[in-house]
Amino acid sequence: MTPALEVSRLNKRFGGLPATREVSLTVMPGERRLIIGPNGAGKTTLFNLITGDLTPDAGSVKLFGQELLKIPTQQRVHLGLARTYQILTLFPKETLTHNVVLALLGLDKMRWNVWTMLGRQSQLYDAAREALALVGLGDVAHRTVTETSYGERRRLEMAMALAQKPKVLLLDEPLAGLSQEERGQVRELLTKVPRDVTIVMIEHDMDSALAFAERITLLHYGEVIVEGTRAEVVADPRTKEVYLGE
Amino acid sequence: MKRGAIVLIVIAAVLIAVPLVIRNEFYINLASQILIYALLAVSLNLLLGYGGMVSLGHASFLGLTAYATILFFTWGAGHFTAAILAIVFSTLCGALFGVLALRATGIGFLMITLALGQIVWGIAYRANMLTDGDNGLRFPARPSPFGIDIASAPKFYWFTLIVFALALFVIWRLTQSPFGAALQGARDQPRRMRMLGHNVWLIQWFAFVLAAFWGSVAGLLYVYYNLFISPHAISLQQSAEVLLMAILGGASTFTGPIVGAIIITLVKNLVSSYVDRWNTLLGAIFVIVILFMPFGLVPGVKQLWARWQRPAKKVTVAAPDKPECAP
C-alpha cells in the first residue's frame, strides 16, 4: 500500500542550527499520527517543509507516492494536502463564511473568473456554511473574524482546511489556547473526520492528543527519537527522558 | 440596493447632462480629462487598493498606448486597427513589466515599476527617430467610431463617458468576482492563500496585466483627446500624480480614485489659472486629507456620515477594506 505521506531523510538548517535532521516518517492512509516534542524540536518546521513554506536542504517528501519537493505549495494543495497554522493565519476583516469561501475557491477553477458575482455563488456559500456548521460555528458564520473569540478562530482554521476535503490534513496545535470545553469540542470534531482523511497532528496537550493518536513520533532537536504505537512511545524511557520529564 | 440604483441613475443623468448645462467648451473638455484620469486611477487602484501593490510606473501604459496609436496610424493602419494594436501592444508590455516587477514585493516592486516607467519615458525622450523626442507626436484627427463624428467637445465627452462607464462597470464586476476576492486575499495573507491552493504570483500578475489593459484604454482616450503625446505625459510626476489620486480619494474603495482624479484634475486646471503655486495647494490638500482622513476622502467622509447619522452612539469605523457595493 502506498503511504499517504512519506518523508525520507529530510534535512533543514537555519544557518548553523539544524532544525530538521534526517527525519523520516511514513504515515499510512487513514492513519492518525501525533507528532510530539519539546519546544524547538522542529515540529512546525517539519510541517513547513512538507507544505513548501520552507525548502529543505536535502531529502524527499512524497504524497501518495508523488514527490512534492519539486512543486510549489499551491499545487501540493491541489494534490490533497491541507494544513492549519499554529499562529492563526486568517483574513481578519472578512466574515467567517468568506474565509471558508476563499478556501473553497482555492480548489475551484472559478477563482480565475473576473466577471461572475461571487456573492451570487450560493453553492459556494452553502458549502462554506456547512463546513462552519461542522465545526460548530454555524451560528456565527456571518461575523467577521475580529468579532470572534480565539477558540472560534482556531475552529475556523479547521473549517477552512476541512472544507477542502483534503486527503492528508496537517494540524499544527489545534488545541493550543483553548478552554477545556473548547478542547472537548475540537476532540469530538476530530473523531468525526472521515477515515479517508489522513491526519498528522502536532500537539502539546498530551491528555487530548494521546487519546487521538494511533501512532506517535517524538522529535527532539530536529531528530526522530522514538516512533511507534501509542503504548510503545509512552512506555519508551527516552520519551520520559525527553518529553514527559522524570 | 434600490437606493443605490437611484443614486446611480441620478449620477448617470448628471454626467450625461454636463455638456447640455455647461456650454463652455473649456469646462466640457475638463470633464473629459477628469474621466480619462479617473479611469487611469481606477485601473491603477486594481493594483494599489485591491492587490496591495504600489506601482510608480502606471502612466507608462498611457504613454505606450498613445505613442503606439499614433505610430501604427502613421504607418498606415486605420483608426480602429491602430487603436486595437496599440492596446494589445501596451498590454503585452504590461505582461512583461508584470513579470519583472513581481520578482519583488513592497518597496522592491515599487522601485522596479519606477524604473520601468523611467525606461519608457527615456525611450520616448531619446528615440528621436520614432518619437521625435521632447517635441512629441501629433495625431491628425479624432476617429469617427461607427461613422459617428466625435470631433467636437460635447461629442467627445459623451464618447469618453460611454467608454468610461463600460470600463468602470467591467472593473467593478472584477472587484466583486471570485478573482477579485482572490486578489484581496493575496494582498492580506499571501502565505495562507498559497496554502489554500491559490497561485499568488499568477493572481498578482493577472491583476497587473488587467490594470495595464485598462490603463491602456485610458491612454487611447488620452491621445484622442489631446491629439498629441510627449514624454511629459508619462513622466514620473504623472505616475506619482495618478497614485496620489487613488490615495487621496481612498485606495480602499472603488470610488475613491475617481474622487481623487476629480480633485487633482480640477486643482491642476482651474486653480492653476488663478494661483501660481497650485502645486503647493495640491500638497496642502493632500497633507490635510491624510492627516484627518488617513484612508482617503471617500472612507473618511463615510465615517463622518456614519457619525452624523448616529450622534448618540460612539461609532468606531475600522479601516475600511471592503469596497462598497456600487460605484
Interface residues (C-beta under 8 A of the other chain):
Chain A: T51 G52 D53 P72 T73 Q74 V77 H78 A82 R83 Y85 T89 L90 F91 P92 K93 E94 H98 V101 L102 A103 L105 G106 L107 D108 M110 R111 W112 N113 V114 W115 T116 M117 L118 G119 Q121 T146 M160 Q164
Chain B: V170 R173 L174 Q176 S177 P178 F179 G180 A181 A182 G185 D188 Q189 R191 R192 M193 R194 M195 L196 G197 H198 N199 V200 F206 L210 A318 A319 D321 K322
